[in-house]
Amino acid sequence: MSRLNLSFLSFPSFLSFPSIAKVFVSLTILSVVLVSSRIVTDAVAQEKNVLVEIFTSTTCPPCAPQNTAFNNWLNNYANADRVTVIKYPVWWPGSGCVYYYQNQPPVDSRVSYYGVNGAPTGVVDGIPYGSSASTWTSRANSFMSQSTPVDMSVFSTLNGDETEISVDVTIKRLSSATNYPDGVVKLRVAIVERDLQYNAPNGSTYQDFVHRDMLPNANGTTITLSPDQVETYSFTADWNSSWNKENVRVVAFMQASSNNRIYQSVMEPLSAELFSQSYKTGWNMVSLSAQINHTNFQEIFPNGLSNTLYSFDGSYTSVPMLTPGEGYWLSMNADNNVGFGGSPISSLEVTVRPGWNLIGGLSAPSKVLDPNNIVNENLLYTYGTGYEESAVMEPGVGYWIVATQEGTVQVVLAD
């Protein structure tokens, strides 16, 4: 980190900073409502999900009725929320499936991995089970009773201008589990798209769980976990603007190389946008009002200029990352609107020191409560065309607040 004097930022005279004051903001997230994360303790371990991989084609006449039968089963299955699905479009018969040609390499790799030579072929938790949907569904149902040696969650977001998808997969190896696989273990991540309408050569009109991409590729990521170890694996990829983000699902699965068995899989939609905030060309007071794993400011604010994010701790410090609860200055190269995903933050406890503190709020309009009577909780300042007084903090915006002594204040949802 580098320090410099931002004397070119013009503050009103009443917003002066005593030279002897060293001000910083620290926070404790008291309550976070998780969107998709489900990492839990051994006592309430995650149930085993079943992955069904189907190799199919829109040019394959037998594929249409088997896909329909599988879809009908899934739509009526009591444990449908524990079934994860990837349908790989293959290049046979005929001239090949239109979806195959949109991204061939991952499909080629998975076909080779399992030695698939016919369509349709269903693979349930890493075991090929032929061309009949009734067999796939029967095996999927029987595998529901198996246990998993890990807890797994997947969390995915689009960046502000929707050109890149970020995926975080968190895995915990359970200390109580005895069936963690030996040898090489791979984490594989796939993007699939649901509810595609297409009048296919084989007579089908509806395509579901269509494979779109694998991150970083079909070879996957080798993982090594000790008992009770928790690791988060992060991936990014270009976002295809033709994909419907409402219908996209991210599938993550853990597969043993020794026997191809899949020991856990999860499937989640993209995280919903919590809020959006408008920013102007030039300097803005910003904050991170959501809980996310990717906190580099240029991933969150695509229009943010390099090396222009500054925190305040008595003097300005150039920083690369944002922390919820802290406020920052950031310069933008254009007027823009940023959508924020992630897990919502519903309350904060903020520690303040004497003098001015630069803080941020929650995922919805929020206010400061001051049980210790150390700040003027109704006197907050942000920066628009100039300094603006406010009693309510908007998400994604930074605010100045002055304290008479060290202590804590609470940030809660506004009435």
N, C-alpha and C positions, 0 to 999 in steps of 0.2 A: 504494500500500500504506500502511496505517496501523499505528503501533506503540502498544502499551499494555502496562500491567503487569497480568498475570493473577495477581494475588496471591490471588484467590479459589480458585485451584487449589491444593489442599493436598498438599504433597509430604512424605514422611517426612524426618526430620532428616538422614539420611545421603544424601539426594538434594538437597544444596544446591549452588548454582552460584557459583563464585568470581566476584566482580564484575569481576576483571581479565581473565577468560577470555572470548574471543569464539569461540564454537563454531559451526562450520558443517559441512554434509555436502555433498560433491560426488561425482559418480559417473561411471564409464565403463562402459557396457554392453559386456562382453567378448564375450558370445555370446547372440544372440537367435535363436530358432527361429521363422521366419516361418510364419504360417498360410496366407495367401493372396497376399501381396505378391510380385511377380515383376519389379520394376524392375531391369534388368540393363544391362550395358555394350553398346556397339555390337558388340563382338566376338562376343557370343552373343545377338544380338537375338532378341526374341520372335517366334514364328511368327505368321503371319496367321491369325486366326480368321474364320469366316464366319457372318454373322447371317442367319437365315431368319425372316422375319416372315410369319405366316399370318393372313389375315382369314377367320374361320370363324364358324359359328353352330350351336348345338345344335338349331335348328329347320330346318336346311338338309340335306335328304336327300343331295345329292352330297358334302357336307362329310365325312360319316362315313367312307366308304371311303378318301377321300384322306388324312384324318388318320391312319387306321389304316396306310395304306401308308407314309406319312412316318415314323410312329413305329416301324414294323418296320424300315425302312431305318436309322434312327438307332440303334436297339438293336443292330444288327449291323455298323455302320459302323466301320472300323478307326480313323478319325480323329474319332470322336464327341466326344472331349474338346475338339475345335477347332470345334465347331458350337454356336453360341448361338441360342436360340429364344425368340420371343415369339408367342403366339397371341392375337390381338385378337378378342373376341367382338362380332359386329356385330348390328344390330337387324332384319335381314331374313333370310329371308322370314317369313311368318306373323306372330305377335305378338312375335317377337324372342327373343333368347337371354337366359336368366335371368342369366348372368354379365355381359352388357352393362349391365343395369340396376343392377348393383352399383357401377359407376363409369363413367359415360358420357363425360364431357368428354375424357379422353385418347384414347379410341377414336375419337370423332368427329374429333378433330384429326388423327390418323394416317390415317384414311380420306380426309379432305380433302387431306392432304399428298401422298398418292400418287394421288389421283383414283380410288380403288377403287370399282367399281360392281357387283361380283359376288362371290359367295361359293361356293366358296372361291377366294381369290386368294393366291398365294405371291409374296413379294418377297424376293429374295436379294441381300444387300449393297446394298440400295437400288434394285434394278431389278425391276419387276414381271414375273413370268413365268407368268401365267395360272392355270389351275385344276387342273393335273395335277401330282400329287406326283412323278411320274417326271421331269418337267422341273425342278422345284425341286431335287431331289436331284442330278440331273445337273449343274446349274449350280453347286450348292454344292461338289460334288466338283472341278469344274474350277477354281473360284476358290481352292482350297487352295494352288495353286502361286504365287499372288501374294504380293508382299512388303508389309510395313506400314512406314510412316514413323515409327511411335511404339511405345513400350512402354507398356502400360497394366495397372494392377491395381485391383481393387475390394476393399474391406474394409468389412464391415458388422456392427453389433452392435445388440442391444436394450438399452435402459436397465434399471436394476435392477428396476423394477416392471412391465416389459414393456408400456409404454404408448407408446413412441417408438422408431423405428428410426433409427440414424445410419449414414450411408454416406459413405465416403471413397474417391474415385477419384483415383489418382495416374497422371500421364501424363508421359512423357519423349519429347521430339522427338529423333529420332536424327540426329546431324550427318551421318552417311553417306548418309542417305536422300535420294533425288531426287524422290520422288513425293508430298511433302507438299502438300496441296491449297491452291490460291489462294482468296482471298475469305473469306467468312464460314464458319467451322467451328463446329459445335455438338457439345457433349457431351450425350448423352441418357442418362437412367438410368431403368430400369423394374424393377418388382417383379413377378415371376411366381410362380405356385404350381403344383407338380407333383402328380400322382397324385390327382386329384379323382374320386371315385366319384359318378356321377350318371346316372340312367336318363333320357336325353334324349329329346325328341320324335322325333328322327331315328334313334332306335334305338341310338345309341352309349351306352356305360355308363362310359367312362373318358375323362377330360379331362386333358390334360397341358400344361404351360407356359402356363397361363391367365394373361392379363394382369390385374394387380390395381391397379397405380398407376404413375405416372411422377413423377420428382422433378427439379426442383420442380414441373414440369408438362410437357406434351408439347412445348412450344416449345423446351425444352432450355436449355443454358447456353452462351453464346458464349465460345470459348476462343481465345487467341492465344499461340503458343509460338515462341520463337526456337530455332535449332539448339542442342542439348544442354540446353535449359531443362527443368526438372522442376517441375511444379505439382501440388498436391493440391487437389481441389475437394470440399467437404463439404456434405452435405445431411442434413436431418432431416425426418421425417414421422410422423404419428400411425400407430401400429400397430393393426391390426384384430385383435381377440382371436379372431375366427373363423378366421383364417389358421393353418395348421399350420406352426410355425416350422421343423420338421424338413424340410418340403417346399418352403419358400420359397427362391427363387433371386433374386439381384440381377444384373441385366444392365446393363452400361454400354457405350455405343458412340459412336464419333466419326464424325460425318456432315458431309459438305461440302454447303453450301446450293446451290452452283452447279450440281451434277449429281446430288445426292441420294446419291452413292456413300458407302459406309461403309468406312472405312480401317482400323478395328480394332474389335473387340468382345470383351468378356469376360463370363463368367457364373460366379458363385460362390455357394455357400450362405452362410447366416449363420455368423459365426464361432462355434465351439463354446464353451460355458462352460468356462473353465479351472478355476475353483474358486468356492466360495461361502463367505461369512464372516458370522457373526452379530454384531450390534451391539445395544447396550442404549440405553434412554432416558437422555439426559444425555451426559456427556463420555466420549469414547472415544479411544484412541490408534490411529490408522489409518495405512495406507500404500497406495500404488499398486503392486501387485505384478504388473503386466502392462503390455505395451507397447501403448498405444492412442493415437489421434490426438486424441480428445476428452478433455481432462484437467481440465475445470472440475468442481469437487467436487460441485456440485449435479446434474450429469448422471450422475456415478458413484454418489453417495449421495443418492437422492431424499428421504430423511428428514433430511438435514443442514440445520441452521438457517442462514439467511443470515448471512454475515460472522462465522462461528464457526470457520473453518479457520485454525489457527495453526501456523506453523513455528517452529523455535528456532535462533537463531544468536547466543546469548549473552543475548538477550532475545526475547520473543515478537513475531511479526509476523503480522498478518492477511494472508492470501494467497488468491487465487481458484483457483489451479491446483495440482495435485499433480505431483510428479516422482518417478519410480521411484527407490528407494534412500533416499529421505527419509521420516522419520516426522512425524506431525502430531497435534495435538489437534483433535477435531471434536465438536460437540454435536449430538445427534440428538433429534428430537421424538417418537420412538416406538421400541420394540423392533422390529428388522427384520433380514431376511436379504438380503444383496446378492450377486448372481451376477456374476462378472467374466469378460468375454470378452477378446479381443485376442490378441496374440502372446505366448507365454510367455517369461519372462526366466529364463535358466538359470544365470547367474552375474553377480556384480557386484564391482567394486573400489571401495571406499568410502574416501575421505580423511577422517581425523578430526584434530581439534585437541585440546590438553590440556583435560580436564574432561569434562562429560557431553555426549554426542552423541545426537540423536534420529534413528534410522535405520529403514529398512524392509527386507523380505526379498524372496524370489523367488516364483515362481508356484506353488511347492510348499514343504513344510516345509524350512527351510534352517538353516544354522549359520554361525558366524563362524570363520574361520581367521586366525591371527595370527602370520605368519612373522617379524615384526619385534618381537614380544614387547612390544607397547605397550598392550594391553588385556587384561582378563580375559575371554577368549572364552566362558567358561561362565557369565558373570554378566551376564544381560540382564534388564531389567525392563519389563513392560507393565502396563496398568491394567485391572482388572476391577471387583470390588467394592472393591478397594484395589490397592496395588502388588503384583505377583506376579512372583516370580523364575522365569526360564526359561532353559534352555540351547538351545532350538530356537525359531526364529522361524516363526510361522504366516503364510501369505499374507494380505495385507490388513490386517495389524496393525502398529502402530508400537512401537518398543522403545528404551529408554534403554541406552546402553553408555558406560562411562567410559574415557578414554584418559589415559595418563601423559605422552604427548608427541605431537607431530604426526607423522603417518605414514599408511600405508594398511593396511587389512585386507581380506580377501577374504570374500565371502558365497557359499557353495556349497550345493548340495543336501545335506540331511541324509542320513545313512546309513539 
